[in-house]
């Protein structure tokens, strides 16, 4: 049950309406996550600021961004973000088997995606701490120190949305993803 009201562009506080409108245009509708964020101009502006910085300065392709999002979302048990990023991962060229593998932490189809998703999963699970072995495996897989630094921005942006959904009790308005089997 949502704790924070989901707004439309018209019912959002005036200071949130511009960002809500941009998100509605980008996504084709105002998703419940964004409709809840719009309740607070500070929250939606923070989200938009992080997203804009990543879009302007980030170097990752869509597959990599979505692999990080899926790994972090799964680690945090965020059903909403896993659903949203499953749709985005499909658009980025990942198939359903690959998406499930990333969510499960069993990426055996791409060494670089395995390494970066392992960094993301471990950072999310260990309050930002990543073991030397996981970091070195990412370097060995071809990620540079600069790219691993950038990964932190992607991890943080996904933690922001994951935690917001838990905090707000965002209702799922996207197709649910299958639960992973042990």
N, C-alpha and C positions, 0 to 999 in steps of 0.2 A: 504494500500500500504506500503510495507516494506521501512523503512528509512535506515536500515543497511543491507548491502549485505549479502546474504546467501552463504556461501562457501561450497565447497566440501573439503575433506581432502587435496587434492592436491593443491587447490587454497588458502587455509587458510594461514595466516602468519606462517612462520616456527615454531615459538614458540607456536602456537596453534595446530599444526598438531598432536602431540602425544595424546593430550586430545580429539581432534576431532575423531581420529582413535579409541580410547577406547570407546567413545560414539557410534560410528557407529557400532562397534562390539557388544556392549551391546544391542543396540536397533534393530539391523538388518539393519538399514539405518541411515544416519545422518539426524535427524529430523530438521525441519526449525529453531526451537528454538536454538538448538546446533550449527547449521550452521551459525546463526547470532551471537551467542556468540563467535564463533571462529574468528570473525573479530577482536576481541581484546583479546590478550593473557591474559590480566588481568581479563577480564570478565569470560572467560571459565575456567581459573585457580581458580578463586574465587568460581565458581559454583562447580567445581570438589572438591575443598577443603572442602566446606560445606557438600557435599554429602559423601565424604570419612569419615569425622568426625562422621556423623550420622550413617553411616554403621558400623564403628568400635566401637563406644561407645554407640549407641542407644539401647534401650531395647524394643521398640514398635514392635508389630507384623504388618504384612502388612495391615491388615484391619484398624488398628488404624492410621497408617501413611497415608493411602489413605483417611480416614475420615477427618483427619486434612487438607489434601491437597484440598479435595473437598469443605470443609467449607470455607477455606481461598480463594480459587479460585472463589467461588460463591460470597463471600463478596466483592471481588475486581473486579468482572465482567470480569474475565479473561477467555474468551472463549477457548483459546488455552489450558490452564492448566486444565480446566474442561473436555475438550475432552481427553487429555492425561491421566488424573487421573481417568476418567470413565473407560477407557480400563484397567488401572492398578487395579482399584477396582474390576472389574470383575474377573481378575486373582487372586485377593486376596480372592475371595469367596463371595463378595457382589453381590446381584442381582440388576436388574435395578430399581425396586421399592425402595430398600434400598438406592441406589445411589441417586435417585431423592430426597428421604426424607432427606438425609444428605445435599445435595445441598440447599434444601429449608429450612433447619434448623428445620425440623419436625421429628427428630429421635425418634420414639416411639417403636422401636424394640430391643433396647439394651441400658440400662441405662448408662453404662460406656462410650459407644461411643457418646451418647447424651451429656454427661457431658464434655468430652474432646473436642468434636466438638463445643460446646457452648463456651468454653474457647477460642478456636482458632478463632472462628467467632468474638467474642467480642474483642479480642486483635487486630485482623486485622481491625476492624471497628473503634477502639478507640485509635489508635496509641500506642498499647501495653497495654493500661489500661484495666483491668478486674475488674469488681465489686466484692466486698466481697461476695455477694450472689452467683455469678456464681462460684467463687473460692471454696467457702464452699460446694456448690452442687457437685463439682468435687471431693472434699475430701470425702464427704458423699457417693459418688458412688463407692469409693474404690481406687481412684488415690492417690498416696503418694505425699508428697511435692517434693521429688526427681523426680518423673515422671512428675509432673506439671512443674518443672524446665526444664526438657528435652523437654517438649512441645514447649518451646520458640525456641529451635533450629529448630524444624520442621516448626513452624510458620514463622520464619525468612527465612528459605530456600525457602518456598513457596512464601513469599512476594518478594524475590529476583527474582524468575522466573516470577511471575505475573507482577511485575513492569517492568522487562526486556521486556516482550512481549508487554506491552502497549507502552513503550519507543521506542522500535524498530519497532513496527508495524508488528510483525511476522505474516506471512501468515499461515493460518491453512492448514496443510497437513495431518490431521487426521480426522476421521469422526466427524462431528459436533454433539453436544448434543442438545437435545430438550430444547427449552426455558421453563422456569418454568412459570406456570400459577399462577396468584394471588389468 
